[in-house]
């Protein structure tokens, strides 16, 4: 086996909520880590302006070990109150503030490639610099995983785009246009609201028989926030009871895979926040239908639905979510990926977020197969960071003990 001179103990790829949180926890544990990426880039450039977070205030914190850099602390530092529904712009600024406080030496270059090399990894940056790292944490987010259904594949980019495409950060470009939004979840519904408020004529087409609204039962919301309620779930992901279980992945993953998948679907099935209801009164919702064909005709999009109905639109906006497939991370080399155990696009991870390749870790949405849907939300960053850093500390301690034992045995043999 080839041994390389390591330029870093840990390399973290990505500077979103998970990457920044992991860096903070590793460094607090005395572990050297380099982190790369533009802070909060996905949130700042691939989410629509004017969006509000679906996650509640309590579930929108990045994580540092001493909880010095929470949203509450950020609000105190600002000296002015913030909207408790957490506007996107405020969340991006909060994440950038967290970065300046907790990870001030963030390197804003991008990682171009990662390959296995000897007993570590060769990391090449976008400016050509190459160095070796003992371990790599992939915190690359979901930007690479936009789900684009095949029936829209022949449409040019100017007629069909995904809600996460950078060009859609300002939906005002569709003022006066007819836009068909595809999807039944938060992204589709909030995009429809923002499009309507920007002056577009909007129709939402969804497979679901009806649009589900979240958080429309004040009594239950009050109960979950009550100091007397013992099962606190700051992220509020899913119905009462199940949301607590999701935030304890060690328990959530005890049942069979089939049971986990049923619980996960119940918790994160397509739905929209109740506060969007009033903002979409003038939006047309076509439920229980889906598009079977889409083609360009005279500079517009012609859609055919499954019941034979037809629509014409100036643009199709895909609010169709994300499909995890780590092979779509451009920086992971094919030779490396072939050695990673993958299930339905997800890496299979141990209890410390480590993949089948020693020293290669994944956090965020790609960890959902092994830890449940909590990893798809900002709220999961704290659990992931604490668990990963604790695993690394324990692993290093075992290596020290093993190395000491080997040296002692060798000395005794002499």
C-alpha positions as CSV (number, residue, x, y, z in Angstrom):
1,X,0.0,0.0,0.0
2,X,1.3,3.4,-0.9
3,X,1.6,6.0,1.9
4,X,1.3,9.6,1.1
5,X,2.2,12.8,3.0
6,X,-1.2,14.0,4.2
7,X,-2.0,17.7,3.8
8,X,-5.1,17.4,5.9
9,X,-6.6,15.1,8.5
10,X,-10.2,15.8,7.2
11,X,-11.5,17.5,4.1
12,X,-15.1,18.7,4.1
13,X,-16.7,19.3,0.7
14,X,-19.6,21.8,0.9
15,X,-20.3,24.9,3.1
16,X,-24.0,24.6,3.6
17,X,-25.6,23.9,7.0
18,X,-24.2,20.4,7.3
19,X,-20.7,21.1,6.1
20,X,-20.3,24.1,8.4
21,X,-21.8,22.3,11.4
22,X,-19.5,19.3,10.9
23,X,-16.4,21.5,10.6
24,X,-17.4,23.3,13.8
25,X,-17.8,20.0,15.7
26,X,-14.6,18.3,14.4
27,X,-12.5,21.3,15.2
28,X,-13.9,21.6,18.7
29,X,-12.8,18.0,19.2
30,X,-9.3,18.9,18.2
31,X,-9.4,17.4,14.8
32,X,-7.8,19.4,11.9
33,X,-10.2,19.9,9.0
34,X,-10.2,21.9,5.8
35,X,-13.6,23.0,4.4
36,X,-14.3,24.1,0.9
37,X,-17.2,25.9,-0.8
38,X,-19.1,29.1,-0.9
39,X,-21.1,29.6,2.3
40,X,-24.8,28.8,1.9
41,X,-24.4,28.9,-1.9
42,X,-27.3,26.5,-2.8
43,X,-29.7,28.4,-0.5
44,X,-28.5,31.8,-1.8
45,X,-28.5,31.0,-5.6
46,X,-30.8,28.0,-6.2
47,X,-33.8,28.9,-4.1
48,X,-36.5,31.5,-5.2
49,X,-36.2,35.0,-3.7
50,X,-39.0,35.6,-1.3
51,X,-39.2,32.0,-0.1
52,X,-39.9,31.2,3.5
53,X,-38.4,28.1,5.1
54,X,-40.8,25.2,5.6
55,X,-38.8,24.3,8.7
56,X,-39.8,26.2,11.9
57,X,-37.5,28.6,13.7
58,X,-36.5,25.9,16.2
59,X,-35.5,23.5,13.4
60,X,-33.5,26.0,11.4
61,X,-30.3,26.2,13.5
62,X,-26.9,25.3,12.3
63,X,-24.9,23.4,15.0
64,X,-21.8,24.3,17.0
65,X,-20.9,22.3,20.1
66,X,-21.6,25.0,22.6
67,X,-24.7,26.4,20.8
68,X,-23.1,29.9,20.7
69,X,-24.2,30.5,17.1
70,X,-27.9,29.7,17.0
71,X,-30.6,31.8,15.3
72,X,-31.5,33.3,18.7
73,X,-27.8,34.4,19.1
74,X,-27.8,35.8,15.6
75,X,-30.9,37.8,16.3
76,X,-29.3,39.2,19.5
77,X,-26.2,40.1,17.5
78,X,-28.3,41.9,14.9
79,X,-30.1,43.8,17.6
80,X,-33.5,43.5,15.8
81,X,-36.2,41.0,15.7
82,X,-36.5,38.5,12.8
83,X,-39.5,36.9,11.2
84,X,-40.2,33.6,13.0
85,X,-41.1,32.0,9.7
86,X,-37.5,32.5,8.6
87,X,-37.4,34.2,5.2
88,X,-34.8,32.7,2.9
89,X,-32.7,35.8,2.8
90,X,-32.5,35.9,6.6
91,X,-31.5,32.2,6.7
92,X,-28.7,32.8,4.2
93,X,-27.4,35.7,6.1
94,X,-27.6,33.7,9.4
95,X,-25.6,30.8,7.8
96,X,-23.0,33.2,6.5
97,X,-22.7,34.8,10.0
98,X,-22.4,31.3,11.5
99,X,-19.5,30.6,9.1
100,X,-17.7,33.8,10.0
101,X,-18.0,33.0,13.7
102,X,-17.4,29.2,13.7
103,X,-15.4,28.5,10.6
104,X,-13.7,31.8,9.7
105,X,-11.0,30.2,7.5
106,X,-13.4,28.6,5.1
107,X,-11.7,28.1,1.7
108,X,-14.2,29.3,-1.0
109,X,-12.6,27.3,-3.8
110,X,-14.5,24.3,-5.1
111,X,-13.3,20.7,-4.9
112,X,-13.0,19.4,-8.5
113,X,-12.2,15.7,-7.8
114,X,-11.6,13.2,-5.1
115,X,-9.9,9.9,-5.7
116,X,-8.6,7.1,-3.5
117,X,-4.8,7.2,-3.2
118,X,-3.0,4.8,-1.0
119,X,-4.5,4.9,2.5
120,X,-6.2,8.3,2.0
121,X,-7.6,10.5,-0.7
122,X,-6.2,12.8,-3.4
123,X,-8.2,16.0,-3.5
124,X,-7.9,18.4,-6.5
125,X,-9.3,21.9,-6.3
126,X,-10.7,23.9,-9.1
127,X,-7.6,26.0,-9.5
128,X,-5.4,22.8,-9.9
129,X,-4.0,22.5,-6.4
130,X,-3.8,18.9,-5.3
131,X,-3.2,17.5,-1.8
132,X,-3.8,14.4,0.2
133,X,-6.3,14.0,2.9
134,X,-6.8,11.1,5.4
135,X,-10.5,11.5,5.4
136,X,-13.2,13.2,3.4
137,X,-16.7,14.3,4.5
138,X,-19.1,14.9,1.6
139,X,-21.5,17.6,2.5
140,X,-22.4,18.6,-1.0
141,X,-26.1,19.1,-0.5
142,X,-28.9,18.3,-3.0
143,X,-28.1,20.8,-5.8
144,X,-26.9,17.9,-8.0
145,X,-30.0,15.8,-7.5
146,X,-32.8,17.8,-9.2
147,X,-35.5,15.4,-10.3
148,X,-36.4,16.1,-13.9
149,X,-39.1,13.6,-15.1
150,X,-38.4,12.0,-18.5
151,X,-41.5,13.3,-20.2
152,X,-40.0,16.8,-20.1
153,X,-36.6,15.8,-21.4
154,X,-37.1,17.1,-24.9
155,X,-38.0,20.6,-23.9
156,X,-35.2,23.3,-24.2
157,X,-34.1,25.1,-21.0
158,X,-35.9,28.3,-22.0
159,X,-39.2,26.5,-21.9
160,X,-38.7,24.1,-19.0
161,X,-36.6,24.4,-15.8
162,X,-36.4,23.0,-12.3
163,X,-37.3,25.1,-9.4
164,X,-33.7,24.8,-8.2
165,X,-32.1,26.1,-11.4
166,X,-30.1,29.2,-10.6
167,X,-32.0,31.2,-13.2
168,X,-35.2,30.8,-11.1
169,X,-33.8,32.5,-8.1
170,X,-35.9,35.5,-9.3
171,X,-39.3,34.3,-10.5
172,X,-40.2,37.8,-11.5
173,X,-38.9,37.0,-15.0
174,X,-42.2,35.2,-15.6
175,X,-44.4,38.3,-15.1
176,X,-47.2,38.2,-17.7
177,X,-46.4,34.6,-18.7
178,X,-48.5,31.5,-18.4
179,X,-46.6,29.0,-16.3
180,X,-47.4,25.3,-15.6
181,X,-46.0,24.2,-12.3
182,X,-45.5,20.4,-11.8
183,X,-45.6,19.0,-8.3
184,X,-47.6,18.7,-5.0
185,X,-45.1,19.7,-2.3
186,X,-43.8,22.8,-0.6
187,X,-41.5,23.9,-3.5
188,X,-44.2,23.6,-6.1
189,X,-46.9,25.3,-4.0
190,X,-44.6,28.2,-2.8
191,X,-43.2,28.7,-6.3
192,X,-46.8,28.9,-7.6
193,X,-47.5,31.6,-4.9
194,X,-44.4,33.6,-5.8
195,X,-45.2,33.3,-9.5
196,X,-48.7,34.6,-9.0
197,X,-47.5,37.4,-6.8
198,X,-45.0,38.3,-9.6
199,X,-47.8,38.6,-12.2
200,X,-47.8,35.2,-13.8
201,X,-50.8,33.2,-14.8
202,X,-50.2,29.9,-12.9
203,X,-51.6,26.4,-13.0
204,X,-50.3,23.6,-10.7
205,X,-50.6,20.0,-12.0
206,X,-50.2,17.2,-9.4
207,X,-50.7,13.5,-9.2
208,X,-52.1,13.8,-5.7
209,X,-55.9,13.7,-5.4
210,X,-55.7,16.8,-3.3
211,X,-53.2,19.3,-2.0
212,X,-52.3,18.5,1.6
213,X,-51.8,21.4,4.0
214,X,-49.4,21.3,7.0
215,X,-49.7,22.8,10.4
216,X,-53.4,23.7,10.2
217,X,-54.4,22.4,13.7
218,X,-53.6,25.1,16.2
219,X,-54.4,22.9,19.3
220,X,-51.8,20.3,18.2
221,X,-49.3,23.0,17.4
222,X,-49.8,24.4,20.9
223,X,-49.4,21.0,22.5
224,X,-46.1,20.4,20.8
225,X,-44.8,23.8,21.9
226,X,-46.1,23.4,25.4
227,X,-43.4,22.9,28.2
228,X,-45.5,20.1,29.5
229,X,-45.2,18.0,26.3
230,X,-42.3,15.6,27.0
231,X,-41.4,14.5,23.4
232,X,-39.9,17.7,21.9
233,X,-39.2,17.7,18.2
234,X,-37.7,21.0,17.2
235,X,-37.8,20.2,13.5
236,X,-41.5,19.3,13.6
237,X,-41.1,16.9,10.7
238,X,-44.2,14.8,10.3
239,X,-47.2,14.2,12.6
240,X,-47.0,14.4,16.4
241,X,-45.2,11.4,17.9
242,X,-43.6,10.3,14.6
243,X,-41.7,13.6,14.5
244,X,-40.0,12.8,17.8
245,X,-39.0,9.4,16.5
246,X,-37.5,10.9,13.3
247,X,-35.3,13.1,15.4
248,X,-33.8,10.0,17.2
249,X,-32.4,8.1,14.2
250,X,-30.9,5.3,16.4
251,X,-34.5,4.4,17.3
252,X,-36.1,5.2,13.9
253,X,-33.8,2.8,12.1
254,X,-34.6,-0.2,14.5
255,X,-37.6,-1.5,12.6
256,X,-37.5,-3.3,9.2
257,X,-36.6,-1.3,6.1
258,X,-40.2,-1.6,4.9
259,X,-41.5,-0.1,8.2
260,X,-38.9,2.7,8.0
261,X,-40.0,3.5,4.4
262,X,-43.7,3.7,5.4
263,X,-42.9,6.0,8.3
264,X,-40.6,8.2,6.2
265,X,-43.3,8.6,3.5
266,X,-45.9,9.5,6.1
267,X,-43.5,12.1,7.5
268,X,-42.4,13.8,4.3
269,X,-45.1,13.0,1.8
270,X,-45.9,15.9,-0.6
271,X,-47.6,18.8,1.3
272,X,-47.4,22.5,1.7
273,X,-47.3,24.8,4.7
274,X,-50.7,26.1,5.8
275,X,-49.6,29.7,5.6
276,X,-49.5,29.3,1.8
277,X,-53.2,28.7,1.6
278,X,-54.2,32.3,1.5
279,X,-51.5,33.2,-1.0
280,X,-52.7,30.6,-3.5
281,X,-56.4,31.4,-3.7
282,X,-56.0,32.7,-7.2
283,X,-53.9,29.8,-8.4
284,X,-55.4,27.0,-10.4
285,X,-54.7,23.5,-8.9
286,X,-55.4,20.5,-11.2
287,X,-55.3,17.5,-8.9
288,X,-55.2,13.8,-9.6
289,X,-53.6,14.3,-13.0
290,X,-50.1,14.0,-14.5
291,X,-48.4,15.0,-17.7
292,X,-47.8,12.1,-20.2
293,X,-46.3,14.2,-23.0
294,X,-44.7,17.6,-23.4
295,X,-43.5,19.1,-26.6
296,X,-42.5,22.5,-28.1
297,X,-45.0,24.1,-30.5
298,X,-44.4,27.5,-31.9
299,X,-42.2,28.7,-29.0
300,X,-44.6,27.4,-26.3
301,X,-45.0,24.2,-24.4
302,X,-47.8,21.9,-25.3
303,X,-48.8,19.5,-22.5
304,X,-51.0,16.4,-22.7
305,X,-52.4,15.1,-19.4
306,X,-53.2,11.5,-18.6
307,X,-57.0,12.0,-19.2
308,X,-56.3,13.5,-22.7
309,X,-56.7,17.1,-21.6
310,X,-54.3,19.5,-23.2
311,X,-52.6,22.7,-21.9
312,X,-50.4,25.4,-23.5
313,X,-47.9,27.3,-21.4
314,X,-45.1,29.7,-21.9
315,X,-43.0,27.8,-19.4
316,X,-43.0,24.6,-17.3
317,X,-41.5,24.9,-13.8
318,X,-40.6,21.5,-12.2
319,X,-41.3,21.5,-8.5
320,X,-40.6,17.7,-8.6
321,X,-38.1,17.5,-5.8
322,X,-34.8,15.7,-5.7
323,X,-33.7,12.1,-6.3
324,X,-30.6,11.2,-4.5
325,X,-27.9,9.6,-6.5
326,X,-24.3,10.2,-5.3
327,X,-23.0,9.2,-8.7
328,X,-24.2,12.7,-9.8
329,X,-21.6,14.3,-7.6
330,X,-19.2,15.4,-10.3
331,X,-16.3,15.5,-7.9
332,X,-16.4,11.8,-6.9
333,X,-14.4,9.7,-9.3
334,X,-15.9,6.6,-10.9
335,X,-13.2,4.3,-9.6
336,X,-13.9,5.6,-6.1
337,X,-17.7,5.2,-6.5
338,X,-17.4,1.7,-7.6
339,X,-16.0,0.8,-4.2
340,X,-18.8,2.5,-2.3
341,X,-21.7,0.3,-1.3
342,X,-24.8,2.1,-2.7
343,X,-28.5,1.4,-2.3
344,X,-30.9,3.1,-4.6
345,X,-28.5,6.0,-5.1
346,X,-27.7,6.4,-1.4
347,X,-24.4,5.4,0.2
348,X,-24.8,2.8,2.9
349,X,-23.3,4.2,6.1
350,X,-22.2,2.9,9.5
351,X,-23.3,4.5,12.7
352,X,-20.6,7.2,12.3
353,X,-21.7,8.3,8.8
354,X,-18.7,6.4,7.3
355,X,-19.3,4.6,4.0
356,X,-17.8,1.2,3.0
357,X,-14.7,3.1,1.9
358,X,-12.7,3.8,5.1
359,X,-12.4,7.5,5.7
360,X,-15.2,8.6,3.3
361,X,-18.2,10.1,5.1
362,X,-21.5,11.4,3.8
363,X,-23.9,13.8,5.6
364,X,-27.1,15.5,4.7
365,X,-29.8,14.0,2.4
366,X,-27.5,11.2,1.1
367,X,-27.4,9.9,4.7
368,X,-31.2,9.5,4.8
369,X,-31.1,5.8,3.7
370,X,-29.0,5.0,6.8
371,X,-30.4,7.5,9.3
372,X,-34.0,8.4,8.1
373,X,-35.6,11.5,6.7
374,X,-34.3,13.7,9.5
375,X,-31.1,14.1,7.4
376,X,-33.1,15.8,4.7
377,X,-33.7,18.8,6.9
378,X,-31.5,21.5,8.4
379,X,-32.5,20.3,11.9
380,X,-30.6,17.1,11.3
381,X,-27.3,18.9,11.1
382,X,-26.8,18.9,14.8
383,X,-27.3,15.2,15.2
384,X,-25.1,14.3,12.2
385,X,-22.3,16.6,13.4
386,X,-22.3,15.3,17.0
387,X,-22.5,11.7,15.9
388,X,-19.8,11.9,13.2
389,X,-17.3,13.8,15.4
390,X,-17.9,11.4,18.3
391,X,-17.3,8.4,16.0
392,X,-14.1,10.0,14.8
393,X,-12.8,10.6,18.3
394,X,-13.6,7.0,19.4
395,X,-12.0,5.6,16.2
396,X,-8.8,7.6,16.8
397,X,-8.7,6.6,20.4
398,X,-8.9,2.9,19.4
399,X,-6.1,3.4,16.8
400,X,-3.9,4.9,19.5
401,X,-4.5,2.0,21.9
402,X,-4.0,-0.5,19.1
403,X,-0.8,1.2,18.0
404,X,0.5,1.3,21.6
405,X,-0.3,-2.4,22.0
406,X,1.6,-3.3,18.8
407,X,4.6,-1.2,19.9
408,X,4.6,-2.8,23.3
409,X,4.3,-6.3,21.8
410,X,7.2,-5.6,19.5
411,X,9.4,-4.3,22.3
412,X,8.6,-7.4,24.4
413,X,9.5,-9.6,21.5
414,X,12.9,-7.9,21.3
